[in-house]
């Protein structure tokens, strides 16, 4: 959450991957000494007299988020969920704190009020962008709009293994933005998690990755899921070629993503009977990340 022009910025990173037992991290960048966040987000006495209670609660919640006091922020925001922006922010804070049922309820409420999303953030000059995991390797930046709310709902539904509800959100996003690579990646991840042994799901993932080239980290991650689907379909050579193309570019790629690509290619080399190439990838992966998956066992260490 940022206040434009003040140097005040607060960022929160949600736990990666799907399911329970997630960790979390948060950090705050201190404002310049001459500017205090509480001064920027405190309504004056006379203004409070004419400001509706839910709007006051939203402002107070935003103030506590900017100061890094998430529990206090959540208490204020739960009194502002009648506003789309209040429901949006309360939903994402609930998601971070693994209060998944509340997160789903609040984000669903924000989606119903989608036409007013961002209205009060704009009124008070607040930028409220969240970092949300799409897969274990990729995080998307989402804002107070229908796309961001629906992606948050997908994460909440996946936490509770509500696959059909998560899929419905993603299909809605696909209709809104058919070419959105983030949505394609999220759908591929959902299909592989919910229906890993289903060949129809694998064929659909391959179609989602049709024509995708290694342009960004998001594209490379979608290539990873395409390769996993190809491997499950018994098309190891096609999977190897896809992974090799994804590994050609390492600039601007996270270590987690590169490790996942290399591990998957090593497994494909095993399927192809190319043991020396598989071992070379496993050895390189061990040098980079000794505790990654079952690399130690596969190397016989």
HELIX and SHEET records of a PDB file:
HELIX    1   1 UNK A   37  UNK A   40  1                                   4    
HELIX    2   2 UNK A   45  UNK A   49  1                                   5    
HELIX    3   3 UNK A   53  UNK A   66  1                                  14    
HELIX    4   4 UNK A   70  UNK A   77  1                                   8    
HELIX    5   5 UNK A   84  UNK A   96  1                                  13    
HELIX    6   6 UNK A  100  UNK A  112  1                                  13    
HELIX    7   7 UNK A  114  UNK A  116  5                                   3    
HELIX    8   8 UNK A  119  UNK A  123  1                                   5    
HELIX    9   9 UNK A  146  UNK A  159  1                                  14    
HELIX   10  10 UNK A  163  UNK A  176  1                                  14    
HELIX   11  11 UNK A  181  UNK A  194  1                                  14    
HELIX   12  12 UNK A  199  UNK A  208  1                                  10    
HELIX   13  13 UNK A  217  UNK A  232  1                                  16    
HELIX   14  14 UNK A  236  UNK A  247  1                                  12    
HELIX   15  15 UNK A  255  UNK A  271  1                                  17    
HELIX   16  16 UNK A  275  UNK A  288  1                                  14    
HELIX   17  17 UNK A  295  UNK A  299  1                                   5    
SHEET    1   A 4 UNK A  25  UNK A  29  0                                        
SHEET    2   A 4 UNK A   8  UNK A  13 -1                                        
SHEET    3   A 4 UNK A   2  UNK A   3 -1                                        
SHEET    4   A 4 UNK A 126  UNK A 127 -1                                        
SHEET    1   B 2 UNK A 130  UNK A 133  0                                        
SHEET    2   B 2 UNK A 139  UNK A 142 -1                                        
END                                                                             
